[in-house]
Amino acid sequence: MQIKNFFENYIKKESIFVDKRTLLPSYMPEEILFREEQLQEVANILAPALRLEKPSNLFIYGKTGTGKTISVRFILSSMNKVAIQSNLPLKYIYINCKLKKVADTEYRLIAQLSKEFGQELPPTGLPTDEVYNIFYKLLDQQKQMVLLVLDEIDHLTKKIGDEILYNLTRINVELQKSQICLIGISNNLIFAENLDPRVKSSLSEEEIIFSPYNALQIQDILRKRAAKAFKEGAVQAGVIEKCAAYSARDHGDIRRAIDLLRIAGETAERSGSSAIEINHLDEAEKKIESDKILNAAVNQPKQFQSVLYAILLLAL
């Protein structure tokens, strides 16, 4: 079959998806299920920002896929709407510290923060002190409260060192009009324990722990997402339950469960099926597992990769 004919036939096919966006990491649901207590805690801690009072710095811990990031973004989005309606100078900035060329050096992180205030800085070349001074001036141009979210914050300190956290918490001493509150999100439950005592003292943070979802909770979340993502009847009996079981086995990672359901849907479509069956889910699970092993190997140090390469050569 020619590629042109393939694509022409493809767009004529009826999809089992109604709205695939609901199964993507960027999707923000109207409600966050089974996190009411944590949401209220985050809201209580950050609410003073709406009075332009600096909240306590906040650190949020929990394993991957326990709803940390989506809960924080949900609260900040709600606060932002209130701030806009009430004409309050509140700004929040979200930085994923795992992304390369965003937070892999102190220079790049501060340059990225400056960019959030409309100032483009060269990727290299300026002294770090000068980059900080530019950021201070941008931050202090007007009276405002800034909530800075550093997701995967443990990756930041691993790459840069914890001095960056000390510098960020000391910014408020230099400011006349603005204040900045630090919100850290980490999968490492003992992250703060490994910080320099001077840094930990300057943070004076409050902590919230997100526990893993159980299988029944994962099922309920998947059913809500599936109802919006797929056509009615497109998910066969037992698929949601088995998808939740896979995730619960892997410490209740809801993000993985949603990815698994999406890939199972894509697998079903490629096979020409009008519904997701158990075998499509099993195939998706194998694909995710193989991708996870590959990603783990890619992110290992060069020495590890060299040893792994030698072992593979010997095994051939």
TILOKE-233060 format. One record per residue: z, y, x of N, C-alpha, C in turn; residue in three letters. Coordinates in pm, whole numbers, padded with zeros to 5 digits, always signed. Layout:
REM TILOKE-233060
ZYXZYXZYXALA
...
END
This chain:
REM TILOKE-233060
+00000-00120+00084+00000+00000+00000+00000+00125+00087MET
-00086+00221+00054-00088+00346+00128+00037+00427+00094GLN
+00082+00505+00195+00203+00587+00177+00187+00682+00059ILE
+00068+00743+00045+00046+00837-00065+00068+00768-00199LYS
+00012+00649-00214+00028+00574-00339+00174+00536-00363ASN
+00242+00503-00253+00384+00467-00264+00464+00582-00324PHE
+00444+00704-00271+00520+00819-00320+00480+00857-00462PHE
+00351+00843-00493+00306+00874-00630+00370+00779-00729GLU
+00377+00651-00693+00441+00553-00781+00592+00574-00789ASN
+00649+00617-00675+00794+00636-00668+00842+00741-00768TYR
+00772+00855-00773+00818+00963-00863+00795+00928-01010ILE
+00714+00827-01037+00690+00785-01175+00797+00687-01223LYS
+00865+00624-01125+00968+00526-01161+01089+00595-01223LYS
+01150+00526-01316+01272+00579-01379+01391+00546-01290GLU
+01470+00647-01257+01584+00627-01168+01707+00582-01247SER
+01793+00503-01180+01920+00466-01244+02024+00577-01227ILE
+01992+00674-01139+02082+00787-01117+02055+00898-01218PHE
+02160+00963-01263+02150+01083-01344+02182+01205-01258VAL
+02289+01194-01179+02329+01303-01090+02395+01242-00966ASP
+02315+01217-00863+02366+01153-00742+02464+01242-00666LYS
+02458+01373-00692+02548+01466-00621+02695+01432-00641ARG
+02727+01371-00754+02868+01337-00781+02920+01228-00689THR
+02830+01164-00614+02871+01059-00520+02860+01105-00374LEU
+02840+01236-00354+02828+01291-00219+02961+01355-00177LEU
+02990+01358-00045+03116+01415+00003+03135+01562-00035PRO
+03026+01635-00055+03036+01778-00086+03072+01805-00232SER
+03069+01702-00316+03094+01721-00459+03241+01757-00485TYR
+03260+01861-00571+03395+01901-00610+03417+01867-00757MET
+03498+01766-00787+03521+01728-00927+03602+01835-01000PRO
+03598+01830-01133+03671+01928-01213+03822+01904-01206GLU
+03861+01780-01178+04003+01749-01159+04018+01646-01047GLU
+04130+01654-00978+04159+01560-00870+04261+01459-00925ILE
+04217+01335-00941+04302+01234-01001+04407+01181-00903LEU
+04526+01153-00956+04635+01087-00883+04685+01166-00762PHE
+04665+01297-00766+04716+01382-00659+04788+01505-00716ARG
+04838+01489-00839+04902+01603-00906+05022+01656-00826GLU
+05104+01566-00776+05224+01608-00702+05186+01683-00574GLU
+05091+01629-00500+05049+01695-00375+04980+01828-00402GLN
+04897+01832-00507+04830+01958-00543+04932+02066-00576LEU
+05036+02029-00650+05138+02127-00686+05214+02175-00563GLN
+05240+02083-00470+05309+02121-00346+05225+02221-00267GLU
+05096+02191-00251+05007+02281-00177+05001+02417-00246VAL
+04989+02415-00380+04982+02540-00457+05109+02622-00440ALA
+05225+02557-00445+05352+02628-00431+05364+02696-00295ASN
+05318+02626-00191+05330+02680-00055+05234+02797-00033ILE
+05110+02785-00086+05007+02886-00057+05005+03001-00157LEU
+05069+02987-00271+05065+03090-00376+05103+03231-00329ALA
+05202+03248-00239+05236+03384-00195+05118+03463-00138PRO
+05013+03394-00093+04895+03463-00040+04832+03553-00145ALA
+04847+03517-00273+04791+03599-00380+04869+03729-00400LEU
+04988+03735-00342+05066+03860-00340+05052+03929-00205ARG
+04956+03879-00126+04932+03928+00010+05055+03912+00099LEU
+05132+03807+00071+05244+03769+00156+05202+03645+00234GLU
+05230+03642+00362+05188+03528+00443+05266+03401+00404LYS
+05195+03295+00364+05263+03167+00335+05303+03099+00465PRO
+05384+02996+00452+05415+02912+00569+05287+02843+00615SER
+05276+02823+00747+05167+02737+00795+05187+02598+00736ASN
+05078+02532+00705+05085+02405+00634+05006+02298+00708LEU
+05070+02182+00729+05002+02067+00788+04999+01954+00685PHE
+04881+01895+00666+04863+01788+00568+04819+01662+00642ILE
+04891+01554+00617+04866+01428+00686+04831+01316+00588TYR
+04755+01221+00635+04720+01105+00555+04601+01035+00616GLY
+04585+00906+00586+04473+00831+00641+04341+00881+00582LYS
+04231+00839+00642+04098+00878+00595+04078+00838+00449THR
+04021+00931+00370+03988+00899+00232+04104+00900+00137GLY
+04211+00975+00169+04326+00981+00078+04329+01111-00003THR
+04221+01189+00004+04210+01307-00081+04264+01435-00021GLY
+04289+01437+00110+04348+01556+00173+04255+01677+00165LYS
+04134+01660+00217+04040+01772+00226+03999+01822+00089THR
+03965+01731-00002+03918+01773-00134+04030+01842-00211ILE
+04155+01800-00189+04268+01864-00257+04288+02007-00207SER
+04281+02024-00076+04298+02159-00018+04185+02251-00064VAL
+04062+02200-00062+03947+02283-00104+03955+02315-00253ARG
+04008+02222-00331+04025+02245-00474+04124+02360-00498PHE
+04237+02356-00430+04339+02461-00444+04285+02596-00396ILE
+04219+02596-00280+04168+02722-00226+04057+02780-00313LEU
+03974+02694-00371+03870+02740-00462+03932+02804-00586SER
+04039+02743-00638+04108+02799-00755+04172+02933-00721SER
+04234+02941-00603+04295+03067-00560+04190+03175-00542MET
+04074+03136-00488+03967+03232-00463+03914+03292-00594ASN
+03905+03208-00697+03859+03258-00828+03957+03361-00884LYS
+04087+03331-00872+04189+03426-00919+04183+03555-00839VAL
+04164+03542-00707+04157+03659-00619+04039+03749-00656ALA
+03924+03687-00685+03805+03764-00722+03827+03834-00857ILE
+03884+03762-00952+03910+03820-01084+04008+03937-01075GLN
+04105+03926-00986+04210+04028-00974+04181+04129-00863SER
+04061+04115-00800+04020+04206-00692+04123+04207-00578ASN
+04165+04087-00537+04261+04074-00428+04188+04041-00297LEU
+04227+04101-00186+04161+04075-00057+04207+03944+00007PRO
+04167+03833-00055+04202+03700-00004+04074+03633+00045LEU
+04080+03574+00163+03964+03505+00219+04010+03372+00276LYS
+03932+03267+00250+03964+03141+00315+03844+03092+00396TYR
+03876+03030+00509+03774+02980+00602+03802+02832+00626ILE
+03698+02751+00615+03712+02607+00639+03631+02570+00763TYR
+03696+02506+00859+03631+02460+00982+03657+02311+01000ILE
+03551+02232+01015+03565+02091+01048+03564+02079+01200ASN
+03678+02050+01258+03693+02049+01403+03625+01931+01470CYS
+03573+01839+01391+03505+01723+01448+03359+01755+01480LYS
+03308+01865+01423+03167+01899+01443+03143+01953+01583LEU
+03039+01905+01646+03004+01954+01779+02948+02095+01769LYS
+02967+02173+01875+02919+02311+01886+02982+02404+01783LYS
+03094+02360+01725+03169+02447+01633+03310+02465+01686VAL
+03373+02354+01724+03512+02363+01768+03539+02275+01889ALA
+03436+02255+01974+03458+02170+02092+03506+02249+02213ASP
+03507+02383+02203+03569+02468+02305+03641+02582+02234THR
+03737+02642+02302+03810+02755+02243+03714+02870+02214GLU
+03621+02893+02307+03522+02999+02290+03442+02980+02162TYR
+03390+02858+02143+03305+02832+02027+03381+02844+01896ARG
+03508+02801+01896+03587+02812+01774+03606+02958+01734LEU
+03646+03042+01829+03669+03183+01797+03538+03252+01763ILE
+03428+03212+01829+03296+03266+01796+03258+03229+01653ALA
+03290+03105+01613+03261+03060+01476+03344+03140+01375GLN
+03470+03165+01408+03556+03244+01319+03504+03387+01308LEU
+03455+03441+01419+03397+03577+01415+03273+03579+01327SER
+03195+03471+01333+03075+03460+01249+03111+03464+01101LYS
+03226+03408+01066+03272+03409+00926+03297+03551+00877GLU
+03318+03643+00971+03339+03784+00936+03215+03868+00961PHE
+03101+03800+00981+02973+03871+00992+02931+03911+01131GLY
+03003+03865+01234+02971+03905+01372+02919+03784+01450GLN
+02790+03786+01484+02731+03680+01566+02761+03706+01713GLU
+02814+03605+01782+02842+03616+01924+02754+03517+02000LEU
+02719+03548+02125+02639+03453+02202+02716+03323+02222PRO
+02646+03209+02229+02715+03079+02242+02796+03066+02370PRO
+02758+03140+02474+02834+03143+02600+02816+03280+02662THR
+02893+03304+02767+02867+03425+02846+02977+03529+02845GLY
+03050+03541+02737+03157+03642+02729+03290+03580+02775LEU
+03376+03662+02835+03510+03612+02867+03583+03576+02738PRO
+03666+03472+02744+03737+03427+02624+03827+03537+02568THR
+03890+03615+02656+03976+03725+02610+03897+03826+02529ASP
+03774+03853+02571+03690+03949+02498+03652+03895+02361GLU
+03624+03764+02354+03592+03701+02225+03711+03713+02130VAL
+03830+03690+02183+03951+03706+02101+03965+03851+02052TYR
+03942+03947+02140+03955+04088+02102+03856+04125+01991ASN
+03734+04072+02001+03634+04097+01896+03683+04038+01764ILE
+03737+03917+01770+03787+03851+01648+03905+03929+01588PHE
+03996+03975+01673+04110+04054+01624+04063+04177+01548TYR
+03965+04246+01605+03915+04369+01541+03848+04340+01407LYS
+03770+04232+01403+03704+04194+01277+03808+04157+01171LEU
+03909+04084+01214+04012+04037+01123+04096+04153+01068LEU
+04113+04256+01150+04203+04366+01114+04130+04490+01064ASP
+04005+04473+01021+03929+04587+00971+03985+04641+00840GLN
+04043+04551+00761+04097+04592+00632+04218+04506+00599GLN
+04294+04550+00500+04408+04473+00457+04358+04348+00386LYS
+04400+04232+00434+04356+04107+00371+04445+03992+00415GLN
+04446+03887+00335+04516+03764+00370+04411+03657+00396MET
+04417+03594+00512+04319+03495+00552+04385+03358+00564VAL
+04330+03260+00492+04377+03122+00500+04276+03042+00582LEU
+04317+02997+00698+04228+02925+00789+04258+02776+00785LEU
+04159+02698+00738+04174+02553+00730+04106+02490+00850VAL
+04181+02413+00928+04127+02339+01042+04136+02190+01010LEU
+04025+02134+00960+04021+01993+00925+03998+01910+01051ASP
+04060+01791+01056+04056+01706+01177+04113+01785+01295GLU
+04226+01850+01273+04285+01940+01373+04325+01864+01500ILE
+04352+01735+01488+04387+01656+01606+04270+01646+01703ASP
+04146+01647+01649+04027+01645+01736+04018+01777+01814HIS
+04059+01886+01751+04057+02016+01818+04149+02018+01939LEU
+04273+01974+01921+04368+01977+02033+04334+01873+02139THR
+04268+01764+02096+04227+01662+02193+04120+01717+02287LYS
+04030+01800+02231+03920+01856+02310+03962+01981+02387LYS
+04046+02063+02324+04076+02195+02381+04217+02202+02440ILE
+04310+02127+02381+04452+02140+02416+04524+02217+02307GLY
+04657+02203+02302+04731+02264+02192+04761+02413+02212ASP
+04720+02470+02326+04738+02614+02350+04664+02696+02245GLU
+04551+02642+02195+04473+02712+02094+04556+02736+01968ILE
+04642+02641+01931+04726+02657+01811+04829+02766+01833LEU
+04882+02773+01954+04978+02879+01988+04910+03015+01975TYR
+04788+03026+02029+04715+03153+02023+04685+03194+01879ASN
+04647+03097+01796+04614+03128+01657+04737+03171+01579LEU
+04851+03108+01605+04973+03146+01532+05028+03280+01580THR
+04996+03318+01703+05046+03446+01757+04956+03564+01720ARG
+04843+03536+01656+04750+03643+01619+04818+03746+01530ILE
+04905+03700+01440+04969+03791+01345+05049+03902+01413ASN
+05098+03874+01533+05173+03976+01608+05083+04093+01644VAL
+04952+04063+01667+04857+04164+01709+04797+04243+01592GLU
+04815+04193+01471+04747+04254+01356+04832+04361+01288LEU
+04764+04464+01240+04831+04573+01169+04810+04563+01018GLN
+04689+04522+00977+04653+04522+00835+04648+04383+00775LYS
+04602+04286+00852+04578+04152+00800+04687+04055+00843SER
+04685+03938+00778+04770+03826+00818+04687+03699+00805GLN
+04718+03602+00890+04644+03475+00887+04741+03360+00875ILE
+04707+03265+00788+04789+03145+00766+04707+03025+00809CYS
+04769+02935+00883+04701+02818+00937+04731+02695+00852LEU
+04622+02625+00812+04635+02501+00735+04565+02391+00815ILE
+04641+02297+00865+04585+02187+00944+04580+02059+00863GLY
+04470+01984+00880+04454+01855+00812+04429+01749+00919ILE
+04504+01639+00913+04492+01538+01019+04513+01398+00964SER
+04438+01301+01022+04459+01159+00991+04574+01101+01074ASN
+04615+01175+01177+04718+01128+01269+04856+01172+01218ASN
+04933+01077+01168+05061+01109+01105+05164+01164+01203LEU
+05148+01136+01331+05245+01186+01430+05184+01296+01516ILE
+05080+01361+01465+05010+01464+01541+05106+01572+01593PHE
+05188+01628+01504+05274+01740+01542+05380+01700+01643ALA
+05419+01572+01643+05522+01525+01736+05475+01532+01881GLU
+05343+01528+01902+05289+01529+02038+05258+01670+02089ASN
+05285+01771+02006+05257+01909+02047+05363+01959+02144LEU
+05324+02054+02228+05418+02121+02316+05528+02186+02230ASP
+05655+02174+02268+05765+02232+02187+05745+02380+02156PRO
+05688+02454+02251+05664+02598+02230+05562+02619+02119ARG
+05458+02533+02117+05355+02542+02014+05412+02504+01879VAL
+05488+02395+01876+05547+02347+01751+05641+02452+01693LYS
+05716+02518+01779+05807+02623+01733+05732+02741+01672SER
+05619+02777+01732+05542+02891+01681+05474+02859+01549SER
+05446+02730+01525+05380+02691+01400+05473+02708+01281LEU
+05596+02661+01294+05694+02665+01184+05631+02618+01053SER
+05567+02502+01061+05485+02457+00948+05564+02376+00847GLU
+05511+02370+00725+05556+02275+00624+05458+02158+00625GLU
+05506+02040+00585+05422+01921+00592+05414+01851+00457GLU
+05296+01797+00427+05274+01718+00306+05201+01590+00347ILE
+05248+01477+00298+05187+01347+00329+05108+01297+00208ILE
+04985+01253+00231+04902+01192+00127+04899+01041+00150PHE
+04953+00966+00056+04955+00820+00069+04822+00761+00022SER
+04787+00640+00064+04660+00578+00023+04656+00552-00127PRO
+04536+00551-00184+04517+00512-00323+04530+00360-00334TYR
+04577+00313-00449+04577+00168-00473+04449+00129-00546ASN
+04428-00002-00566+04302-00051-00623+04278+00001-00764ALA
+04382+00009-00846+04365+00057-00984+04328+00204-00988LEU
+04389+00283-00901+04355+00425-00893+04211+00444-00847GLN
+04169+00365-00750+04031+00372-00701+03934+00336-00812ILE
+03968+00236-00892+03882+00199-01004+03864+00315-01101GLN
+03973+00382-01136+03965+00494-01231+03879+00607-01176ASP
+03896+00637-01047+03816+00744-00986+03668+00706-00983ILE
+03639+00581-00948+03501+00535-00943+03436+00537-01082LEU
+03511+00499-01183+03455+00501-01320+03419+00643-01362ARG
+03505+00738-01326+03477+00879-01359+03350+00927-01289LYS
+03338+00894-01161+03220+00936-01085+03095+00864-01135ARG
+03108+00732-01160+02994+00651-01203+02940+00699-01338ALA
+03029+00743-01428+02987+00790-01560+02896+00911-01549ALA
+02916+00992-01445+02833+01111-01425+02712+01081-01336LYS
+02727+00985-01247+02622+00959-01149+02509+00872-01203ALA
+02542+00774-01288+02443+00674-01330+02414+00681-01480PHE
+02302+00624-01515+02269+00609-01657+02366+00509-01721LYS
+02385+00523-01850+02475+00434-01921+02427+00289-01908GLU
+02518+00202-01871+02486+00061-01856+02424+00024-01724GLY
+02411+00121-01632+02347+00094-01503+02438+00023-01404ALA
+02569+00022-01433+02664-00046-01345+02715-00171-01416VAL
+02682-00286-01363+02719-00411-01429+02869-00438-01417GLN
+02918-00522-01507+03060-00559-01509+03100-00621-01376ALA
+03216-00580-01327+03271-00635-01203+03236-00555-01079GLY
+03134-00468-01086+03093-00392-00967+03200-00291-00927VAL
+03251-00214-01024+03354-00115-00995+03479-00183-00938ILE
+03519-00294-01001+03639-00365-00957+03625-00416-00814GLU
+03509-00473-00782+03490-00527-00647+03478-00415-00545LYS
+03415-00305-00584+03404-00189-00496+03543-00135-00463CYS
+03630-00127-00564+03768-00081-00543+03845-00178-00455ALA
+03819-00308-00473+03888-00409-00391+03848-00397-00244ALA
+03720-00374-00219+03674-00351-00081+03749-00234-00018TYR
+03760-00125-00094+03823-00004-00042+03974-00022-00024SER
+04038-00086-00121+04183-00108-00111+04217-00193+00010ALA
+04127-00286+00042+04145-00371+00161+04141-00286+00288ARG
+04063-00178+00282+04047-00088+00397+04134+00036+00378ASP
+04264+00016+00359+04368+00117+00340+04337+00225+00235HIS
+04273+00187+00124+04258+00278+00011+04173+00399+00038GLY
+04065+00382+00110+03976+00493+00146+03880+00521+00030ASP
+03911+00624-00051+03828+00654-00168+03690+00706-00127ILE
+03683+00775-00014+03554+00825+00033+03459+00709+00062ARG
+03514+00605+00123+03432+00487+00155+03389+00417+00027ARG
+03479+00411-00072+03447+00346-00199+03333+00418-00270ALA
+03336+00551-00269+03230+00629-00334+03098+00613-00260ILE
+03104+00614-00127+02983+00590-00047+02924+00452-00076ASP
+03013+00354-00087+02970+00217-00113+02899+00206-00248LEU
+02952+00274-00349+02891+00271-00481+02754+00340-00479LEU
+02745+00450-00407+02616+00522-00397+02510+00436-00327ARG
+02549+00375-00215+02454+00293-00139+02413+00169-00220ILE
+02507+00114-00298+02475+00002-00385+02372+00044-00489ALA
+02386+00167-00541+02288+00219-00636+02151+00236-00573GLY
+02148+00287-00451+02021+00305-00380+01957+00170-00349GLU
+02041+00071-00314+01991-00064-00286+01929-00126-00411THR
+01995-00106-00524+01944-00158-00651+01808-00096-00685ALA
+01797+00035-00666+01670+00104-00695+01558+00052-00606GLU
+01586+00035-00478+01483-00011-00385+01435-00152-00418ARG
+01523-00231-00477+01485-00368-00513+01415-00375-00648SER
+01405-00259-00715+01338-00254-00844+01426-00290-00961GLY
+01557-00302-00937+01650-00338-01044+01687-00215-01127SER
+01713-00237-01255+01753-00128-01345+01904-00115-01355SER
+01976-00200-01281+02122-00196-01284+02179-00240-01150ALA
+02299-00193-01118+02367-00233-00995+02440-00364-01021ILE
+02407-00464-00942+02469-00595-00955+02561-00620-00836GLU
+02641-00724-00846+02737-00758-00740+02666-00778-00606ILE
+02547-00842-00609+02477-00868-00483+02432-00738-00415ASN
+02403-00633-00495+02368-00503-00438+02490-00441-00369HIS
+02606-00460-00429+02730-00410-00369+02760-00481-00239LEU
+02743-00613-00238+02768-00691-00115+02673-00648-00003ASP
+02549-00622-00039+02451-00578+00060+02489-00441+00116GLU
+02535-00352+00027+02578-00218+00070+02699-00228+00162ALA
+02790-00320+00132+02910-00339+00214+02872-00382+00356GLU
+02776-00473+00366+02731-00519+00499+02671-00404+00578LYS
+02596-00319+00510+02532-00205+00576+02636-00106+00628LYS
+02736-00076+00546+02840+00018+00586+02920-00038+00703ILE
+02951-00168+00698+03028-00230+00806+02951-00223+00938GLU
+02819-00251+00934+02739-00247+01056+02729-00105+01109SER
+02718-00006+01017+02712+00135+01058+02844+00177+01121ASP
+02956+00126+01067+03088+00163+01119+03105+00114+01262LYS
+03062-00008+01288+03071-00064+01424+02983+00015+01521ILE
+02863+00051+01474+02771+00128+01559+02829+00265+01591LEU
+02883+00333+01489+02942+00466+01509+03061+00460+01603ASN
+03141+00353+01589+03258+00337+01676+03214+00323+01821ALA
+03106+00246+01844+03057+00226+01981+02997+00355+02037ALA
+02924+00429+01954+02860+00554+01998+02963+00658+02041VAL
+03078+00659+01972+03180+00760+02000+03281+00719+02108ASN
+03259+00605+02169+03348+00561+02276+03310+00629+02409GLN
+03403+00633+02506+03372+00689+02638+03257+00614+02706PRO
+03192+00679+02801+03078+00621+02872+03116+00490+02942LYS
+03239+00484+02994+03282+00362+03064+03284+00244+02967GLN
+03336+00267+02845+03339+00163+02742+03198+00118+02709PHE
+03107+00214+02691+02969+00183+02655+02900+00102+02766GLN
+02932+00136+02892+02872+00064+03004+02917-00082+03006SER
+03047-00103+02981+03101-00240+02977+03040-00316+02859VAL
+03029-00251+02743+02971-00315+02625+02825-00352+02650LEU
+02752-00261+02717+02610-00287+02749+02599-00409+02841TYR
+02688-00419+02941+02686-00533+03033+02715-00663+02960ALA
+02809-00659+02865+02843-00779+02789+02724-00824+02705ILE
+02657-00728+02642+02541-00760+02558+02428-00819+02641LEU
+02408-00767+02761+02304-00821+02851+02335-00966+02888LEU
+02463-00994+02914+02503-01130+02951+02489-01226+02832LEU
+02504-01170+02710+02500-01254+02590+02356-01288+02549ALA
+02260-01213+02602+02118-01236+02562+02063-01366+02626LEU
END
